[in-house]
Amino acid sequence: MKIYVAHAGDFDYENKLYIPIKASNLAKEHEFFLPHEKENDFNTKEVIKTVDLLVADISQPSTGVGMEIGRAEAAGVSVLFVSEKGAKISTSLNYVSDQFIEYEDSNDLIAKLREYISSR
């Protein structure tokens, strides 16, 4: 499965998302697009059209993430929303997807992602 991970730029995505994903078996089983990795040089707009799933961390509001969600929805890509426990999230996201995961920490996120992906 090809998975694009969207997140706010001022979010601690390296420690909360990238390192845990890359250290997990998920990274061996699936192809992840982590847009803020230095070695990545791809056109986000084009990549989103080719993925099977967009995982959007909505723990913090972000215009860029909103644009990526809109691109995924327009391309018919499934969207999974993830957020840290207690984060205030926009109810308008319910119009895009009914798939939401709330996580306690990075380990909990990886476990819940694994469960979600294996159920697809």
C-alpha positions as CSV (number, residue, x, y, z in Angstrom):
1,M,0.0,0.0,0.0
2,K,1.2,3.5,-0.8
3,I,0.6,5.9,2.1
4,Y,1.0,9.7,2.2
5,V,1.4,11.3,5.6
6,A,0.2,14.9,5.9
7,H,0.9,17.1,8.9
8,A,1.4,20.7,10.0
9,G,4.9,22.0,9.3
10,D,5.3,23.4,12.9
11,F,4.2,20.1,14.4
12,D,7.0,17.8,15.9
13,Y,6.4,15.4,13.0
14,E,10.0,14.0,13.1
15,N,9.6,12.6,16.6
16,K,5.9,12.0,16.6
17,L,5.4,10.6,13.1
18,Y,8.5,10.0,11.0
19,I,10.8,8.2,13.4
20,P,8.1,5.9,14.8
21,I,6.8,5.1,11.3
22,K,10.3,4.4,9.9
23,A,11.2,2.2,12.9
24,S,8.0,0.1,12.6
25,N,7.3,-2.9,10.5
26,L,4.8,-0.8,8.6
27,A,7.6,0.9,6.8
28,K,8.8,-2.5,5.6
29,E,5.4,-3.6,4.5
30,H,4.2,-0.3,2.9
31,E,5.5,2.6,0.9
32,F,5.3,5.8,2.9
33,F,5.6,9.3,1.5
34,L,6.9,11.6,4.2
35,P,6.8,15.0,2.6
36,H,9.2,16.9,4.9
37,E,12.1,14.5,4.7
38,K,15.1,16.2,3.3
39,E,15.8,13.5,0.8
40,N,12.3,13.7,-0.7
41,D,12.1,15.6,-3.9
42,F,8.6,14.9,-5.3
43,N,5.6,16.9,-6.4
44,T,3.1,16.5,-3.6
45,K,0.2,17.3,-5.9
46,E,1.2,14.4,-8.2
47,V,2.1,11.9,-5.5
48,I,-1.3,12.3,-3.8
49,K,-3.0,11.1,-6.9
50,T,-1.1,7.8,-6.8
51,V,-1.4,6.8,-3.2
52,D,-3.9,4.4,-1.7
53,L,-4.3,6.3,1.6
54,L,-3.7,9.7,3.0
55,V,-3.0,9.8,6.7
56,A,-3.6,13.3,7.9
57,D,-2.4,14.2,11.4
58,I,-4.9,16.9,12.4
59,S,-3.6,17.5,15.9
60,Q,-2.8,21.1,14.8
61,P,-4.7,23.2,12.3
62,S,-2.8,23.6,9.0
63,T,-3.7,25.2,5.7
64,G,-1.3,23.0,3.9
65,V,-2.8,19.8,5.3
66,G,-6.2,21.1,4.3
67,M,-5.0,21.5,0.8
68,E,-3.6,17.9,0.8
69,I,-6.8,16.5,2.2
70,G,-8.7,18.3,-0.6
71,R,-6.4,16.9,-3.3
72,A,-6.8,13.4,-1.9
73,E,-10.6,13.7,-1.8
74,A,-10.7,15.1,-5.3
75,A,-8.5,12.2,-6.5
76,G,-10.7,9.6,-4.8
77,V,-8.0,8.7,-2.3
78,S,-9.1,7.3,1.1
79,V,-8.4,9.7,4.0
80,L,-7.7,8.6,7.6
81,F,-7.5,11.4,10.2
82,V,-5.2,10.9,13.2
83,S,-4.9,13.2,16.2
84,E,-3.2,13.3,19.6
85,K,-5.6,12.7,22.4
86,G,-7.3,15.9,23.5
87,A,-6.6,17.8,20.3
88,K,-9.4,20.1,19.2
89,I,-10.3,19.1,15.7
90,S,-12.7,20.6,13.1
91,T,-16.1,19.0,12.8
92,S,-16.1,19.9,9.1
93,L,-13.6,17.0,8.5
94,N,-16.6,14.6,9.0
95,Y,-17.6,15.7,5.4
96,V,-14.4,14.2,4.0
97,S,-14.1,11.0,6.0
98,D,-15.6,9.1,8.9
99,Q,-12.2,7.4,9.7
100,F,-10.7,9.0,12.8
101,I,-8.0,7.6,15.2
102,E,-7.1,9.3,18.4
103,Y,-3.7,8.3,19.8
104,E,-2.0,8.6,23.2
105,D,1.6,8.5,22.0
106,S,3.7,7.3,19.0
107,N,3.5,3.6,20.1
108,D,-0.3,3.9,20.3
109,L,-0.4,5.6,16.9
110,I,1.7,2.8,15.2
111,A,-0.5,0.1,16.8
112,K,-3.7,1.7,15.7
113,L,-2.3,2.4,12.2
114,R,-1.3,-1.2,11.9
115,E,-4.8,-2.3,12.9
116,Y,-6.5,0.1,10.5
117,I,-4.3,-0.9,7.5
118,S,-4.7,-4.6,8.1
119,S,-8.5,-4.2,8.2
120,R,-8.5,-2.8,4.7
